């Protein structure tokens, strides 16, 4: 259900702001999005897994808070990350 180290490294390389960046809002949002995609696939198979749904909702809320922060602080980065990840309309 979680992402492996290789996938996480690829996501970090794609969304980092500078060479040693692993914790910026862009990277965190991208990693959370990857985890959310994996879990949504899990729920297609295991529809009654309510314990994991709680964690799933926590991931969605954390991503939402990070997106709101990015929208408040840097609208250009916000729009770029939304477009690159295919979130929203």
Secondary structure, DSSP 8 states (H G I E B T S, - for coil): ----HHHHHHHHHHH-SSTT-SSSHHHHHHHHHHHHHHHHHHHHH-TT-HHHHHHHHHHHHHHHHHHHHHHHH-HHHHHHHHHHHT---
